[in-house]
Amino acid sequence: MISAMPTRHQALGEKGEIAVARLLACPRCNKPKHLTRLPPNFQCADVICKFCGFLAQVKATKLKGNETELPETILGAAWEPQHEQIIAGIYHGLYIVCYDSLDKLLRIDFIPAHILQVTPEVFQPRKPLSETARRAGWQGFMIRLNKVPAVGIKRVY
């Protein structure tokens, strides 16, 4: 079976996951080189620590122009599984990987799960896709970084 080429958003996400796994130690056990990527479309998590089982999401974004600060919002993924985990009280840490327009890695920030748990308004559902869209009815969400208290975001690279 021939696999489709990834979209530019998927390619950027993959690049962000690779950067986290290659550059960062696990925030729970502090073991370097133990974060590893999960299979594509693994629900609500992108990396796992091979030693302690720590799970985290990774979101990669491109910053505009000469910006170096985090954007106010970034795209999440599918709302339904994220919402189900919120309702169940299951939160994973979140890495935000930022690149410039030339694909140079600028920074990686981390938001621990407990910060996301006390600020669930960070996750904002988007309007479902129209009935004429290829994926009609699918609903994504935005991650509103401007709703995270500054003390809850740690620059790790």
DSSP file (Angstrom, degrees, kcal/mol; ACC not computed):
  #  RESIDUE AA STRUCTURE BP1 BP2  ACC     N-H-->O    O-->H-N    N-H-->O    O-->H-N    TCO  KAPPA ALPHA  PHI   PSI    X-CA   Y-CA   Z-CA
    1    1 A M              0   0    0      0, 0.0     2,-0.5     0, 0.0     0, 0.0   0.000 360.0 360.0 360.0 133.5    0.0    0.0    0.0
    2    2 A I        -     0   0    0      1,-0.0     2,-0.3     0, 0.0     0, 0.0  -0.765 360.0-139.5 -89.7 126.7    1.3    3.4   -0.9
    3    3 A S        -     0   0    0     -2,-0.5     2,-0.1     1,-0.1    -1,-0.0  -0.625  21.2-110.9 -87.4 147.0    1.0    6.0    1.9
    4    4 A A        -     0   0    0     -2,-0.3    -1,-0.1     1,-0.1     3,-0.1  -0.377  36.5 -99.1 -72.2 151.5    0.0    9.5    1.1
    5    5 A M        -     0   0    0      1,-0.1    -1,-0.1    -2,-0.1     2,-0.0  -0.464  46.2-106.7 -66.2 140.0    2.5   12.3    1.4
    6    6 A P        -     0   0    0      0, 0.0    -1,-0.1     0, 0.0    -3,-0.0  -0.376  32.4-112.9 -68.2 149.4    2.0   14.1    4.7
    7    7 A T     >  -     0   0    0      1,-0.1     4,-2.7    -3,-0.1     5,-0.2  -0.245  33.9-102.3 -68.9 169.8    0.5   17.6    4.6
    8    8 A R  H  > S+     0   0    0      1,-0.2     4,-2.1     2,-0.2     5,-0.1   0.854 125.5  51.9 -66.0 -32.0    2.8   20.5    5.6
    9    9 A H  H  > S+     0   0    0      2,-0.2     4,-2.4     1,-0.2    -1,-0.2   0.909 111.0  47.1 -68.3 -41.2    1.1   20.6    9.0
   10   10 A Q  H  > S+     0   0    0      2,-0.2     4,-2.5     1,-0.2    -2,-0.2   0.912 112.0  50.2 -64.9 -42.2    1.7   16.9    9.5
   11   11 A A  H  X S+     0   0    0     -4,-2.7     4,-2.2     2,-0.2    -2,-0.2   0.898 111.2  48.7 -63.1 -40.6    5.3   17.3    8.4
   12   12 A L  H  X S+     0   0    0     -4,-2.1     4,-2.2     2,-0.2    -1,-0.2   0.909 111.2  50.6 -65.3 -42.0    5.8   20.2   10.8
   13   13 A G  H  X S+     0   0    0     -4,-2.4     4,-2.3     2,-0.2    -2,-0.2   0.913 110.5  48.9 -61.6 -43.3    4.2   18.1   13.6
   14   14 A E  H  X S+     0   0    0     -4,-2.5     4,-2.4     1,-0.2    -1,-0.2   0.907 109.8  51.9 -62.2 -42.4    6.5   15.2   12.9
   15   15 A K  H  X S+     0   0    0     -4,-2.2     4,-2.1     1,-0.2    -1,-0.2   0.893 109.6  50.3 -62.1 -40.2    9.5   17.5   12.9
   16   16 A G  H  X S+     0   0    0     -4,-2.2     4,-2.3     2,-0.2    -2,-0.2   0.906 109.7  49.9 -64.2 -42.8    8.4   18.9   16.3
   17   17 A E  H  X S+     0   0    0     -4,-2.3     4,-2.5     1,-0.2    -2,-0.2   0.909 110.6  50.2 -61.8 -42.5    8.0   15.4   17.8
   18   18 A I  H  X S+     0   0    0     -4,-2.4     4,-2.4     1,-0.2     5,-0.2   0.909 109.7  51.2 -62.5 -42.7   11.5   14.4   16.5
   19   19 A A  H  X S+     0   0    0     -4,-2.1     4,-2.6     2,-0.2     5,-0.3   0.925 110.9  47.6 -62.4 -45.1   13.0   17.6   18.0
   20   20 A V  H  X S+     0   0    0     -4,-2.3     4,-2.0     1,-0.2    -2,-0.2   0.940 114.8  45.8 -61.0 -47.6   11.4   16.8   21.5
   21   21 A A  H  < S+     0   0    0     -4,-2.5    14,-0.3     1,-0.2    -1,-0.2   0.866 119.0  41.6 -64.7 -36.6   12.6   13.2   21.4
   22   22 A R  H  < S+     0   0    0     -4,-2.4    -1,-0.2    -5,-0.2    -2,-0.2   0.854 124.3  31.4 -79.7 -35.8   16.1   14.1   20.3
   23   23 A L  H  < S+     0   0    0     -4,-2.6     2,-0.3    -5,-0.2    -3,-0.2   0.694 104.8  68.6-101.8 -21.0   16.8   17.2   22.4
   24   24 A L     <  -     0   0    0     -4,-2.0    11,-0.5    -5,-0.3     9,-0.5  -0.776  62.0-137.0-115.1 147.5   14.9   16.8   25.7
   25   25 A A        -     0   0    0     -2,-0.3     6,-0.1     7,-0.2    -2,-0.0  -0.557  47.7 -85.9 -84.4 159.0   15.1   14.6   28.8
   26   26 A C     >  -     0   0    0      5,-2.0     4,-1.6    -2,-0.2    -1,-0.1  -0.477  31.9-142.8 -64.2 131.6   11.9   13.3   30.3
   27   27 A P  T  4 S+     0   0    0      0, 0.0    -1,-0.1     0, 0.0    -2,-0.0   0.713  96.5  47.2 -72.7 -17.5   10.5   15.9   32.7
   28   28 A R  T  4 S+     0   0    0      3,-0.1    -2,-0.0     1,-0.1    -3,-0.0   0.937 130.7  14.1 -86.0 -53.5    9.3   13.2   35.1
   29   29 A C  T  4 S-     0   0    0      2,-0.1    -1,-0.1    25,-0.0    -3,-0.0   0.551  91.1-133.6-102.7  -9.2   12.4   10.9   35.5
   30   30 A N     <  +     0   0    0     -4,-1.6    -5,-0.1     1,-0.2     0, 0.0   0.639  50.2 151.7  66.8  17.3   14.9   13.3   33.9
   31   31 A K    >   -     0   0    0     -6,-0.1    -5,-2.0     1,-0.0     3,-0.8  -0.681  41.0-133.6 -80.1 125.5   16.4   10.5   31.7
   32   32 A P  T 3  S+     0   0    0      0, 0.0    -7,-0.2     0, 0.0    -9,-0.1  -0.438  83.2  16.2 -74.5 153.6   17.9   11.9   28.5
   33   33 A K  T 3  S+     0   0    0     -9,-0.5    -8,-0.1   -12,-0.2   -12,-0.1   0.718  95.0 106.8  60.2  24.5   17.2   10.2   25.2
   34   34 A H    <   +     0   0    0     -3,-0.8    16,-2.9   -10,-0.3     2,-0.4   0.543  46.6  97.0-108.9 -10.2   14.2    8.3   26.6
   35   35 A L  E     -A   49   0A   0    -11,-0.5     2,-0.3   -14,-0.3    14,-0.2  -0.670  55.3-179.9 -77.1 131.7   11.3   10.3   25.0
   36   36 A T  E     -A   48   0A   0     12,-2.7    12,-2.5    -2,-0.4     2,-0.1  -0.963  29.3-102.3-134.2 150.5   10.2    8.4   21.9
   37   37 A R  E     -A   47   0A   0     -2,-0.3    10,-0.3    10,-0.2     9,-0.1  -0.429  29.5-137.9 -72.7 142.3    7.5    9.1   19.4
   38   38 A L        -     0   0    0      8,-3.0     3,-0.1     1,-0.2     4,-0.1  -0.529  40.5 -78.4 -88.2 164.1    4.2    7.2   19.5
   39   39 A P    >   -     0   0    0      0, 0.0     3,-1.5     0, 0.0    -1,-0.2  -0.251  62.2 -84.0 -60.6 152.5    2.6    6.0   16.3
   40   40 A P  T 3  S+     0   0    0      0, 0.0     3,-0.1     0, 0.0     6,-0.0  -0.246 115.2  21.5 -55.4 146.2    0.8    8.5   14.1
   41   41 A N  T 3  S+     0   0    0      1,-0.3     2,-0.3    -3,-0.1     5,-0.1   0.624  78.6 158.5  66.6  16.9   -2.8    9.2   15.3
   42   42 A F    X   -     0   0    0     -3,-1.5     3,-1.0     3,-0.2     2,-0.3  -0.579  55.8 -97.7 -65.4 131.8   -2.2    7.9   18.8
   43   43 A Q  T 3  S-     0   0    0     -2,-0.3    -1,-0.1     1,-0.2     3,-0.0  -0.370  84.5 -26.3 -68.0 117.9   -5.0    9.5   20.7
   44   44 A C  T 3  S+     0   0    0     -2,-0.3     2,-0.3    34,-0.1    -1,-0.2   0.583 120.0  78.7  62.6  17.3   -4.1   12.7   22.6
   45   45 A A    <   +     0   0    0     -3,-1.0    12,-0.3     1,-0.1    -3,-0.2  -0.988  42.7 177.7-151.3 148.4   -0.4   11.9   23.0
   46   46 A D        +     0   0    0     10,-3.2    -8,-3.0    -2,-0.3     2,-0.3   0.636  69.7  34.8-122.2 -27.7    2.7   12.1   20.8
   47   47 A V  E     -AB  37  56A   0      9,-2.1     9,-1.9   -10,-0.3     2,-0.3  -0.952  56.8-169.8-132.9 153.3    5.7   11.1   22.9
   48   48 A I  E     -AB  36  55A   0    -12,-2.5   -12,-2.7    -2,-0.3     2,-0.5  -0.988  27.3-118.6-137.5 145.9    6.3    8.6   25.7
   49   49 A C  E  >  -A   35   0A   0      5,-2.0     4,-1.6    -2,-0.3   -14,-0.2  -0.762  16.2-149.0 -83.8 127.0    9.2    8.0   28.0
   50   50 A K  T  4 S+     0   0    0    -16,-2.9    -1,-0.1    -2,-0.5   -15,-0.1   0.680  94.4  43.7 -68.5 -17.4   10.6    4.5   27.5
   51   51 A F  T  4 S+     0   0    0    -17,-0.2    -1,-0.2   -20,-0.1   -16,-0.0   0.916 129.6  13.5 -92.9 -54.5   11.6    4.4   31.2
   52   52 A C  T  4 S-     0   0    0      2,-0.1    -2,-0.1   -18,-0.0    -1,-0.0   0.522  93.6-117.3-108.2  -6.3    8.7    5.8   33.3
   53   53 A G     <  +     0   0    0     -4,-1.6    -3,-0.1     1,-0.2     0, 0.0   0.546  50.0 166.9  84.0   6.3    5.8    5.9   30.8
   54   54 A F        -     0   0    0     -6,-0.1    -5,-2.0     1,-0.0     2,-0.4  -0.296  19.5-155.6 -54.5 136.0    5.4    9.7   30.9
   55   55 A L  E     +B   48   0A   0     -7,-0.2    38,-1.0   -20,-0.1     2,-0.3  -0.909  17.3 168.7-117.6 145.7    3.1   10.9   28.1
   56   56 A A  E     -Bc  47  93A   0     -9,-1.9   -10,-3.2    -2,-0.4    -9,-2.1  -0.993  29.3-125.8-150.4 154.1    2.9   14.3   26.4
   57   57 A Q  E     - c   0  94A   0     36,-2.9    38,-2.6    -2,-0.3     2,-0.4  -0.685  22.0-152.2 -90.6 154.0    1.4   16.0   23.4
   58   58 A V  E     - c   0  95A   0     -2,-0.3     2,-0.5    36,-0.2    38,-0.2  -0.997  11.4-175.9-128.9 127.5    3.6   17.9   21.0
   59   59 A K  E     - c   0  96A   0     36,-2.8    38,-2.7    -2,-0.4     2,-0.4  -0.991   7.8-162.8-123.1 126.0    2.4   20.9   18.9
   60   60 A A  E     + c   0  97A   0     -2,-0.5     2,-0.3    36,-0.2    38,-0.2  -0.845  13.4 172.1-108.1 144.7    4.7   22.5   16.4
   61   61 A T  E     - c   0  98A   0     36,-2.6    38,-2.4    -2,-0.4     2,-0.5  -0.974  29.8-123.8-146.3 157.9    4.1   25.9   15.0
   62   62 A K  E     - c   0  99A   0     -2,-0.3     2,-0.3    36,-0.2    38,-0.2  -0.907  25.3-138.2-104.0 133.0    5.8   28.5   12.8
   63   63 A L        -     0   0    0     36,-3.2     2,-0.2    -2,-0.5    38,-0.2  -0.677  23.2-117.2 -88.2 145.3    6.3   32.0   14.2
   64   64 A K    >   -     0   0    0     -2,-0.3     3,-2.3    36,-0.1    -1,-0.1  -0.552  63.4 -34.0 -85.4 144.6    5.7   34.9   11.8
   65   65 A G  T 3  S-     0   0    0      1,-0.3    36,-0.4    -2,-0.2    -2,-0.1  -0.164 123.3 -20.3  54.5-129.8    8.3   37.4   10.8
   66   66 A N  T 3  S+     0   0    0     34,-0.1    -1,-0.3    35,-0.0    -2,-0.1   0.184  96.5 137.1 -97.7  15.8   10.9   38.1   13.5
   67   67 A E    <   +     0   0    0     -3,-2.3    -4,-0.1     1,-0.1     3,-0.0  -0.296  23.3 169.5 -63.9 145.8    8.7   36.9   16.4
   68   68 A T        +     0   0    0      2,-0.1     2,-0.2    32,-0.0    -1,-0.1   0.394  50.9  91.9-130.2  -8.4   10.3   34.8   19.0
   69   69 A E  S    S-     0   0    0      1,-0.1    38,-0.0    38,-0.0    -2,-0.0  -0.512  87.4 -90.7 -87.7 158.2    7.5   34.7   21.6
   70   70 A L        -     0   0    0     -2,-0.2    -1,-0.1     1,-0.1    -2,-0.1  -0.337  44.7-112.9 -63.3 145.3    4.8   32.1   21.8
   71   71 A P        -     0   0    0      0, 0.0    74,-0.1     0, 0.0    -1,-0.1  -0.337  21.2-117.2 -72.4 163.8    1.6   32.8   19.8
   72   72 A E  S    S+     0   0    0      1,-0.2    74,-1.9    73,-0.1    73,-0.9   0.854  95.2  14.5 -70.3 -34.5   -1.7   33.4   21.6
   73   73 A T  E     -F  144   0B   0     71,-0.3     2,-0.3    72,-0.2    71,-0.2  -0.972  62.2-171.1-139.2 153.6   -3.3   30.3   20.1
   74   74 A I  E     -F  143   0B   0     69,-1.9    69,-3.2    -2,-0.3     2,-0.2  -0.964  37.2 -93.6-137.3 157.2   -2.2   27.2   18.2
   75   75 A L  E     -F  142   0B   0     -2,-0.3    67,-0.2    67,-0.2     2,-0.0  -0.487  36.8-166.3 -70.9 136.1   -4.2   24.5   16.4
   76   76 A G  E     -     0   0B   0     65,-3.0     2,-0.1     1,-0.2    -1,-0.1   0.155  21.3-113.6 -91.3-143.1   -5.1   21.4   18.4
   77   77 A A  E     -     0   0B   0      1,-0.2    64,-0.9    65,-0.1     2,-0.3  -0.154  67.6 -10.5-129.5-135.1   -6.4   18.3   16.8
   78   78 A A  E  >  -F  140   0B   0     62,-0.2     4,-1.1     1,-0.1    62,-0.3  -0.556  54.5-150.9 -75.2 132.0   -9.7   16.4   17.0
   79   79 A W  H  > S+     0   0    0     60,-3.2     4,-3.4    -2,-0.3     5,-0.3   0.893  84.2  64.7 -71.2 -41.9  -12.0   17.8   19.7
   80   80 A E  H  > S+     0   0    0     59,-0.5     4,-2.4     1,-0.2     5,-0.2   0.918 106.7  39.3 -55.9 -53.2  -14.0   14.7   20.6
   81   81 A P  H  > S+     0   0    0      0, 0.0     4,-1.9     0, 0.0    -1,-0.2   0.892 118.0  50.3 -65.1 -35.3  -11.2   12.6   22.0
   82   82 A Q  H  X S+     0   0    0     -4,-1.1     4,-2.2     2,-0.2    -2,-0.2   0.929 111.4  48.3 -65.0 -44.0   -9.6   15.6   23.7
   83   83 A H  H  X S+     0   0    0     -4,-3.4     4,-2.7     1,-0.2     5,-0.2   0.899 108.9  53.7 -62.9 -41.9  -13.0   16.5   25.3
   84   84 A E  H  X S+     0   0    0     -4,-2.4     4,-1.9    -5,-0.3    -1,-0.2   0.904 110.2  47.3 -60.0 -41.4  -13.5   12.9   26.4
   85   85 A Q  H  X>S+     0   0    0     -4,-1.9     5,-3.1     2,-0.2     4,-0.5   0.887 110.3  52.1 -69.2 -37.6  -10.1   13.0   28.2
   86   86 A I  H ><5S+     0   0    0     -4,-2.2     3,-1.3     3,-0.2    -2,-0.2   0.947 110.4  48.4 -60.6 -48.0  -10.9   16.4   29.8
   87   87 A I  H 3<5S+     0   0    0     -4,-2.7    -1,-0.2     1,-0.3    -2,-0.2   0.870 112.0  49.7 -60.2 -37.6  -14.2   15.0   31.1
   88   88 A A  H 3<5S-     0   0    0     -4,-1.9    -1,-0.3    -5,-0.2    -2,-0.2   0.520 116.2-116.1 -79.6  -5.2  -12.4   11.9   32.5
   89   89 A G  T <<5 +     0   0    0     -3,-1.3     2,-0.6    -4,-0.5    -3,-0.2   0.760  67.1 143.2  76.3  24.6   -9.8   14.1   34.1
   90   90 A I      < +     0   0    0     -5,-3.1     2,-0.4    -6,-0.2    -1,-0.2  -0.886  19.9 168.1-103.6 116.9   -6.9   12.8   32.0
   91   91 A Y        -     0   0    0     -2,-0.6     2,-0.3    -3,-0.1    22,-0.1  -0.974  16.7-161.4-129.1 142.6   -4.4   15.4   31.0
   92   92 A H        -     0   0    0     -2,-0.4   -36,-0.2    21,-0.1    24,-0.1  -0.893  33.1 -97.3-117.4 151.8   -0.9   15.1   29.4
   93   93 A G  E     -c   56   0A   0    -38,-1.0   -36,-2.9    -2,-0.3     2,-0.4  -0.170  38.3-135.4 -58.9 162.4    1.8   17.6   29.4
   94   94 A L  E     -cD  57 111A   0     17,-2.6    17,-2.7   -38,-0.2     2,-0.4  -0.982  12.3-161.7-132.2 122.4    2.2   19.8   26.3
   95   95 A Y  E     -cD  58 110A   0    -38,-2.6   -36,-2.8    -2,-0.4     2,-0.6  -0.864   6.7-159.0 -96.9 134.8    5.3   20.7   24.4
   96   96 A I  E     -cD  59 109A   0     13,-2.6    13,-2.5    -2,-0.4     2,-0.6  -0.971   7.5-165.6-114.2 116.8    5.1   23.7   22.0
   97   97 A V  E     -cD  60 108A   0    -38,-2.7   -36,-2.6    -2,-0.6     2,-0.4  -0.906   6.2-161.1-107.9 121.1    7.9   23.6   19.4
   98   98 A C  E     -cD  61 107A   0      9,-3.0     8,-3.1    -2,-0.6     9,-1.4  -0.880   9.7-178.7-112.3 132.5    8.4   26.8   17.5
   99   99 A Y  E     -cD  62 105A   0    -38,-2.4   -36,-3.2    -2,-0.4     6,-0.2  -0.850  22.8-125.0-119.4 156.8   10.2   27.3   14.2
  100  100 A D    >   -     0   0    0      4,-2.0     3,-2.0    -2,-0.3   -36,-0.1  -0.341  44.8 -87.1 -88.9-178.1   10.9   30.3   12.1
  101  101 A S  T 3  S+     0   0    0    -36,-0.4   -37,-0.1     1,-0.3    -1,-0.1   0.690 129.7  54.7 -66.5 -17.4    9.9   30.7    8.4
  102  102 A L  T 3  S-     0   0    0      2,-0.1    -1,-0.3     0, 0.0     3,-0.1   0.220 121.1-106.3 -98.7  14.0   13.1   29.0    7.3
  103  103 A D    <   +     0   0    0     -3,-2.0     2,-0.5     1,-0.3    -2,-0.1   0.691  69.2 150.0  69.8  22.2   12.4   25.9    9.5
  104  104 A K        -     0   0    0      1,-0.0    -4,-2.0     2,-0.0     2,-0.4  -0.739  53.4-115.3 -84.5 131.1   15.0   26.8   12.1
  105  105 A L  E     +D   99   0A   0     -2,-0.5    -6,-0.2    -6,-0.2     3,-0.1  -0.515  38.8 173.2 -67.2 122.6   14.1   25.6   15.6
  106  106 A L  E     -     0   0A   0     -8,-3.1     2,-0.3     1,-0.4    -7,-0.2   0.823  55.3 -23.6 -99.7 -41.0   13.6   28.7   17.8
  107  107 A R  E     -D   98   0A   0     -9,-1.4    -9,-3.0     2,-0.0     2,-0.4  -0.988  41.7-144.5-167.6 157.1   12.3   27.3   21.1
  108  108 A I  E     -D   97   0A   0     -2,-0.3    48,-2.8   -11,-0.2    49,-1.6  -0.996  21.6-172.6-131.1 128.7   10.6   24.5   22.9
  109  109 A D  E     -DE  96 155A   0    -13,-2.5   -13,-2.6    -2,-0.4     2,-0.4  -0.845   8.6-149.3-117.9 156.9    8.2   25.2   25.8
  110  110 A F  E     -DE  95 154A   0     44,-2.8    44,-2.7    -2,-0.3   -15,-0.2  -0.991   8.4-168.0-131.0 134.5    6.5   22.8   28.2
  111  111 A I  E     -D   94   0A   0    -17,-2.7   -17,-2.6    -2,-0.4    42,-0.1  -0.979  27.3-131.4-117.1 115.9    3.2   23.1   30.0
  112  112 A P    >>  -     0   0    0      0, 0.0     4,-1.5     0, 0.0     3,-0.8  -0.258  19.6-114.5 -66.0 154.6    2.8   20.4   32.7
  113  113 A A  H 3> S+     0   0    0      1,-0.2     4,-2.3     2,-0.2     5,-0.2   0.859 113.3  59.1 -56.9 -39.9   -0.4   18.4   32.8
  114  114 A H  H 3> S+     0   0    0      1,-0.2     4,-1.3     2,-0.2    -1,-0.2   0.810 103.3  52.7 -66.5 -27.2   -1.5   19.8   36.2
  115  115 A I  H <> S+     0   0    0     -3,-0.8     4,-0.7     2,-0.2    -1,-0.2   0.915 110.3  47.3 -70.3 -43.4   -1.4   23.4   34.8
  116  116 A L  H >< S+     0   0    0     -4,-1.5     3,-0.5     1,-0.2     6,-0.2   0.860 107.9  57.7 -64.3 -34.8   -3.7   22.3   31.9
  117  117 A Q  H 3< S+     0   0    0     -4,-2.3    -1,-0.2     1,-0.2    -2,-0.2   0.857 108.7  43.8 -65.9 -35.4   -6.0   20.6   34.4
  118  118 A V  H 3< S+     0   0    0     -4,-1.3    -1,-0.2     1,-0.2    -2,-0.2   0.541 119.7  43.9 -88.3  -5.5   -6.6   23.7   36.4
  119  119 A T    X<  +     0   0    0     -4,-0.7     3,-2.1    -3,-0.5    -1,-0.2  -0.434  62.1 156.0-131.1  61.0   -7.1   25.8   33.3
  120  120 A P  G >   +     0   0    0      0, 0.0     3,-1.8     0, 0.0    -1,-0.1   0.684  63.4  80.3 -64.1 -14.5   -9.3   23.7   31.0
  121  121 A E  G 3  S+     0   0    0      1,-0.3    23,-0.1    26,-0.1    27,-0.1   0.587  72.2  81.6 -67.0  -6.4  -10.4   26.9   29.2
  122  122 A V  G <  S+     0   0    0     -3,-2.1    22,-3.2    -6,-0.2     2,-0.7   0.842  81.6  70.5 -60.9 -33.4   -7.1   26.6   27.3
  123  123 A F  E <   -G  143   0B   0     -3,-1.8    20,-0.2    20,-0.2    -1,-0.1  -0.788  68.0-179.8 -93.2 112.2   -8.9   24.0   25.1
  124  124 A Q  E     -G  142   0B   0     18,-2.6    18,-3.1    -2,-0.7   -48,-0.1  -0.944  23.2-131.7-117.5 115.5  -11.5   25.8   22.9
  125  125 A P  E     -G  141   0B   0      0, 0.0    16,-0.3     0, 0.0     2,-0.2  -0.330  20.5-139.1 -63.1 144.3  -13.6   23.8   20.5
  126  126 A R        -     0   0    0     14,-2.8     3,-0.1     1,-0.1   -47,-0.1  -0.546  33.0 -82.8 -95.0 167.1  -13.8   25.1   16.9
  127  127 A K        -     0   0    0     -2,-0.2    13,-0.3     1,-0.1    -1,-0.1  -0.493  54.9-104.8 -67.0 135.9  -16.9   25.1   14.7
  128  128 A P        -     0   0    0      0, 0.0    11,-0.2     0, 0.0    10,-0.1  -0.254  43.5 -93.3 -59.9 152.0  -17.5   21.7   13.0
  129  129 A L        -     0   0    0      9,-2.7     8,-1.8     6,-0.3    10,-0.0  -0.338  49.6 -98.8 -65.0 148.5  -16.7   21.5    9.3
  130  130 A S    >   -     0   0    0      6,-0.2     3,-1.4     1,-0.1     7,-0.2  -0.126  30.5-106.0 -66.8 165.0  -19.5   22.2    7.0
  131  131 A E  T 3  S+     0   0    0      1,-0.3     5,-0.2     5,-0.2    -1,-0.1   0.700 120.4  55.6 -66.2 -19.2  -21.5   19.4    5.3
  132  132 A T  T 3  S+     0   0    0      3,-0.1    -1,-0.3     0, 0.0    -2,-0.0   0.543  86.1 105.0 -90.3  -7.2  -19.8   20.2    2.0
  133  133 A A  S X  S-     0   0    0     -3,-1.4     3,-1.2     1,-0.1    -4,-0.0  -0.335  84.0-115.8 -71.6 155.3  -16.3   19.7    3.5
  134  134 A R  T 3  S+     0   0    0      1,-0.3     2,-0.3    -2,-0.0    -1,-0.1   0.877 119.4  35.6 -58.1 -38.3  -14.3   16.6    2.7
  135  135 A R  T >  S-     0   0    0      3,-0.1     3,-2.3    -5,-0.0    -6,-0.3  -0.453  94.1-165.6-112.6  57.5  -14.5   15.7    6.4
  136  136 A A  T <   +     0   0    0     -3,-1.2    -5,-0.2     1,-0.3    -6,-0.2  -0.095  68.7  12.8 -50.0 133.4  -18.0   17.0    7.1
  137  137 A G  T 3  S+     0   0    0     -8,-1.8    -1,-0.3     1,-0.3    -7,-0.1   0.217  87.2 140.1  86.4 -15.7  -18.8   17.4   10.8
  138  138 A W    <   -     0   0    0     -3,-2.3    -9,-2.7    -8,-0.2     2,-0.5  -0.354  36.5-157.6 -62.7 141.1  -15.3   16.9   12.0
  139  139 A Q        -     0   0    0    -11,-0.2   -60,-3.2    -3,-0.1   -59,-0.5  -0.982  12.3-178.0-128.6 127.3  -14.5   19.3   14.8
  140  140 A G  E     -F   78   0B   0     -2,-0.5   -14,-2.8   -13,-0.3     2,-0.3  -0.311  14.5-136.0-102.4-169.6  -11.1   20.5   16.0
  141  141 A F  E     - G   0 125B   0    -64,-0.9   -65,-3.0   -16,-0.3     2,-0.3  -0.976   6.2-127.2-147.8 162.2  -10.0   22.7   18.8
  142  142 A M  E     -FG  75 124B   0    -18,-3.1   -18,-2.6    -2,-0.3     2,-0.7  -0.829  15.1-137.8-106.7 148.5   -7.6   25.6   19.5
  143  143 A I  E     -FG  74 123B   0    -69,-3.2   -69,-1.9    -2,-0.3     2,-1.3  -0.943  17.2-152.4-105.2 112.9   -5.1   25.7   22.3
  144  144 A R  E >   +F   73   0B   0    -22,-3.2     3,-2.0    -2,-0.7     4,-0.3  -0.693  17.0 179.0 -91.6  91.2   -5.3   29.2   23.8
  145  145 A L  G >  S+     0   0    0     -2,-1.3     3,-1.4   -73,-0.9   -72,-0.2   0.758  77.0  69.4 -64.2 -24.5   -1.8   29.7   25.2
  146  146 A N  G 3  S+     0   0    0    -74,-1.9    -1,-0.3     1,-0.2     4,-0.1   0.585  93.8  58.0 -71.1  -8.1   -2.9   33.2   26.3
  147  147 A K  G <  S+     0   0    0     -3,-2.0    -1,-0.2   -75,-0.3    -2,-0.2   0.485  85.8  93.4 -95.8  -6.3   -5.1   31.5   29.0
  148  148 A V  S <  S-     0   0    0     -3,-1.4     5,-0.1    -4,-0.3   -32,-0.1  -0.753  87.0-114.4 -86.7 128.4   -2.2   29.6   30.6
  149  149 A P    >   -     0   0    0      0, 0.0     3,-2.6     0, 0.0     4,-0.3  -0.362  24.2-119.7 -60.6 142.3   -0.7   31.5   33.5
  150  150 A A  G >  S+     0   0    0      1,-0.3     3,-1.4     2,-0.2    -2,-0.0   0.830 114.1  60.3 -53.8 -35.0    2.9   32.6   32.7
  151  151 A V  G 3  S+     0   0    0      1,-0.2    -1,-0.3     3,-0.0    -3,-0.0   0.693  98.0  61.7 -66.5 -17.0    4.2   30.6   35.6
  152  152 A G  G <  S+     0   0    0     -3,-2.6     2,-0.5   -41,-0.1    -1,-0.2   0.497  90.9  74.1 -89.2  -4.7    2.7   27.5   33.9
  153  153 A I    <   -     0   0    0     -3,-1.4     2,-0.5    -4,-0.3   -42,-0.2  -0.945  61.8-171.2-113.8 124.4    4.9   27.7   30.8
  154  154 A K  E     -E  110   0A   0    -44,-2.7   -44,-2.8    -2,-0.5     2,-0.5  -0.955  20.8-135.3-117.7 125.9    8.5   26.7   31.0
  155  155 A R  E     +E  109   0A   0     -2,-0.5   -46,-0.3   -46,-0.2    -2,-0.0  -0.677  27.3 173.6 -76.1 123.8   11.0   27.3   28.2
  156  156 A V              0   0    0    -48,-2.8   -47,-0.2    -2,-0.5    -1,-0.1   0.492 360.0 360.0-113.2  -7.5   13.0   24.0   28.0
  157  157 A Y              0   0    0    -49,-1.6   -48,-0.1  -133,-0.1    -2,-0.1   0.255 360.0 360.0-154.0 360.0   15.0   24.7   24.8
